[in-house]
Amino acid sequence: MTDTPFDFNGQVGLVTGAAGGLGLAYTRLLARLGARVVMQDVGTDRGGEGRDPARVASAAARLRVDGLDVTSCGLAIDTRAQCHALVDEVLAQHGRLDFIIHNAGWVHYQRIEDISEVQLEHMLDIATKAPLWLAQAAWPAMRAAGGGRIVLTTSDRALYPQYVQHGLASYAMAKSAAVGLMNVLAAEGEADNIIVNAVSPVAKTRMWGVHGEPDELHPDTVAPGVAWLASSRCVQGGWVLRASNGQFHATRTQEPASVSYPRDLQGVAAASVEAFDAAWVEIALPAIEPRSRHRDC
């Protein structure tokens, strides 16, 4: 990777789900910063069904008109073999892979009674399994090159109970699993300078039902934070970057220094169910982050 934080010249990146919305915004900014970006998208509908590779080809063509160095790819990423094939193709064509931003996904509403195994697996394949297989395929090349950056995608709909929506059980399940995956990848990659983080973005895209340019919550306002996570300036993994409306907040679950895990959680002692019941009001304390806005950028 280059030493200049925001000069991506010479770097090659892969952005999944790049034909529109957030993926297109990430691609546009990174290409403007000098990266050569491979835009992957199979062109599904809003429910994750169907195939239209012409969609990403058209998006890439529009960016090339602006002089940006992008290529399109319609390969699917539903399976381990497909993810490995995509990474292998990027490496064969460009000789390197400096960053991966896994943005592909969709929102699918189903009542608990209606969720099928097939539909759940389809959600997990893209939201949780694909980033694992993409990372696995890219790991040797990134290690050999001295490092790399990987950005997964999660959602506030999974992270915060107050933002949960009815009908999003499979979606929330997959997005929560992505955070667990990020934590492990970040730990395993640290020694090799493979820095892994996640973004929890909010933007009005076609997943929201928006056609054409949104009137607020633009995808472009999320892109600067994601580009930073993909840069050499980012040297710490395991963070979830919440990004919305041009504002950013990074968060992660952090154990207090006084805890000696697992024997001493610095918790409330209870030797019986009766004692636990009596102590519940002390045990179940909401952890609310102190936060203030210091300055606007």
Long-range contacts (C-beta under 8 A, 24 or more apart in sequence): 1-98, 1-145, 1-146, 1-147, 1-148, 1-149, 1-193, 1-232, 2-232, 3-232, 4-232, 5-231, 5-232, 5-233, 6-33, 6-227, 6-231, 6-233, 7-33, 7-34, 8-33, 8-34, 8-35, 8-98, 8-231, 9-34, 9-35, 10-34, 11-35, 11-36, 11-96, 11-98, 11-99, 12-36, 12-37, 12-38, 12-90, 12-94, 12-95, 12-96, 12-97, 12-98, 13-37, 13-38, 13-97, 13-98, 13-99, 13-100, 13-101, 13-230, 14-38, 14-40, 14-86, 14-87, 14-90, 14-97, 14-99, 14-100, 14-101, 14-134, 15-39, 15-40, 15-100, 15-101, 15-103, 16-40, 16-41, 16-77, 16-100, 16-101, 16-102, 16-103, 16-104, 16-130, 16-134, 17-41, 17-102, 17-103, 17-104, 17-105, 18-56, 18-59, 18-103, 19-43, 19-55, 19-56, 19-58, 19-59, 20-55, 20-59, 20-205, 20-206, 21-203, 21-205, 21-206, 21-207, 21-219, 22-103, 22-201, 22-203, 22-205, 22-219, 22-222, 22-223, 23-101, 23-103, 23-104, 24-59, 24-219, 25-203, 25-218, 25-219, 25-220, 25-222, 25-223, 26-101, 26-103, 26-223, 26-226, 26-227, 27-63, 27-70, 28-63, 28-68, 28-220, 28-223, 29-220, 29-223, 29-224, 29-227, 30-227, 30-230, 31-63, 31-68, 31-69, 31-70, 32-68, 33-227, 35-69, 35-98, 35-99, 36-69, 36-70, 36-71, 36-94, 37-68, 37-69, 37-70, 37-71, 38-70, 38-71, 38-72, 38-73, 38-90, 38-93, 38-94, 39-70, 39-71, 39-72, 39-73, 40-72, 40-73, 40-74, 40-75, 40-77, 40-86, 40-104, 41-72, 41-73, 41-74, 41-104, 42-74, 42-75, 42-76, 42-77, 43-74, 44-106, 46-106, 46-107, 46-206, 46-207, 46-209, 47-106, 47-108, 48-105, 48-106, 48-108, 48-122, 48-123, 48-126, 51-76, 77-104, 77-126, 77-130, 77-133, 77-134, 78-122, 78-125, 78-126, 78-130, 79-125, 79-133, 80-129, 80-133, 80-136, 82-133, 83-130, 83-133, 83-134, 83-136, 83-137, 84-133, 84-136, 84-137, 86-134, 86-137, 87-134, 87-137, 87-138, 87-141, 88-137, 91-141, 96-141, 96-145, 97-138, 97-141, 97-142, 97-148, 98-142, 98-145, 98-148, 98-149, 99-148, 99-149, 99-150, 99-151, 99-230, 100-131, 100-134, 100-135, 100-138, 100-148, 100-149, 100-150, 100-151, 101-150, 101-151, 101-226, 101-230, 102-130, 102-131, 102-134, 102-150, 102-151, 102-152, 102-153, 103-153, 104-130, 105-153, 105-174, 106-207, 107-168, 107-171, 107-207, 108-168, 108-170, 108-171, 109-165, 109-166, 109-167, 109-168, 110-167, 110-169, 110-170, 111-166, 111-167, 112-169, 115-169, 115-170, 119-170, 120-170, 120-173, 123-170, 123-171, 123-173, 123-174, 124-170, 124-173, 124-174, 124-177, 126-174, 127-153, 127-171, 127-174, 127-175, 127-177, 127-178, 128-174, 128-177, 128-178, 128-181, 131-178, 131-181, 132-181, 132-185, 135-185, 135-196, 139-189, 139-194, 142-189, 142-192, 142-194, 143-192, 143-194, 146-193, 147-192, 147-193, 147-194, 147-195, 147-232, 148-189, 148-193, 148-194, 148-195, 149-194, 149-195, 149-196, 149-229, 149-230, 149-231, 149-232, 149-234, 150-185, 150-189, 150-194, 150-195, 150-196, 150-197, 151-196, 151-197, 151-198, 151-199, 151-226, 151-229, 151-230, 152-178, 152-181, 152-182, 152-185, 152-196, 152-197, 152-198, 152-199, 153-178, 153-198, 153-199, 153-200, 153-201, 154-178, 154-179, 154-182, 154-198, 154-199, 154-200, 154-240, 155-200, 156-200, 156-202, 156-242, 159-200, 159-240, 179-240, 182-237, 182-238, 182-240, 183-238, 185-237, 186-237, 186-238, 187-237, 187-238, 189-237, 190-237, 195-234, 195-235, 195-236, 195-237, 196-237, 196-238, 197-229, 197-234, 197-237, 197-238, 197-239, 197-240, 197-241, 198-239, 198-240, 198-241, 199-225, 199-226, 199-229, 199-240, 199-241, 199-243, 200-240, 200-241, 200-242, 200-243, 201-226, 201-243, 201-244, 202-243, 202-244, 202-245, 203-244, 216-245, 217-244, 217-245, 221-245, 221-246, 249-291, 251-289
